Amino acid sequence: QDIDVKSLVDLAVSAAREAGALARDRRRAVERMTVAATKSTPTDVVTESDTAAEQLIRERLLAARPGDAVHGEEGGHSDGESGVVWIVDPIDGTVNYLYGIPQYAVSIALQVSGVVEGGVVYNPATEETWTAIRGAGAQLNAEPIAVSGCADLSLALVGTGFGYDASRRARQAAVVADLVPVVRDIRRAGSAALDLCAVASGRLDAYYERGLNPWDRAAGALIAEEAGAFVGGLHGQPPSDSMTLAASPAIADDLRALLERLGADRD
Ligand code: IPD
């Protein structure tokens, strides 16, 4: 059947804004947030807001589209028969959220027949909404956006992130130690979805991370790509759990070669 991607992205925007407002209001209501559960390590946390926000998103999406599947960070996978899969991270940047740092986001991607066709990332603290439709460009609060155009890696502001596993973190830190002297600077802002949107908006010249999950990157990767970024792995393959790199195109080859030399996609 014909799928109207624009109307589905609009649906995701309204679900993301509603869930983001819920998370923001819950965070503002308390001075200290408590951890509801831990996942892969004691520092990989879930708050009750993650669960409540994902529940709300599921309800809104499935009320409008009962035949769709949902793949969520907290609630797992629910099947559907329409061919549409929603990939949902209710709060990307949960550690920032826990500490009250206003750098976290709701991320919702729309996948049709295995291809991400639309993406929404909403930062409730700044009320910024990034959207993209495959082939139709990327927008921030409904205005078109584009990557920085940086053409010199030594002048590039490069974002990255670290996983929760200790030995992987040690390896990632060693890579960063070798990058710091050869780029403008490094940022570890704490939300992969917002890092990818930062590349899309020219707030970072590039971003890379090993070990992301699909819900961390699916929407942001499309937004970065539609804003003109190179998005992929280190060897021209699609972005994956192993490596997600987004860069202003003129520095992408140099950064890929450097990260490859430093073994950034190995543990
Ligand atoms: C995390 C954030 C973080 C990245 C981690 C992710 P979560 O997602 O995106 O920036 O470095 O790899 O797991 O756990 O806050 O949804």
Boltz pocket constraint, residues with backbone or C-beta under 6 A from the ligand:
constraints:
  - pocket:
      binder: B
      contacts: [[A, 45], [A, 73], [A, 89], [A, 91], [A, 92], [A, 93], [A, 94], [A, 95], [A, 160], [A, 161], [A, 162], [A, 163], [A, 164], [A, 189], [A, 190], [A, 191], [A, 192], [A, 193], [A, 209], [A, 210], [A, 211], [A, 212], [A, 213], [A, 216]]
      max_distance: 6.0
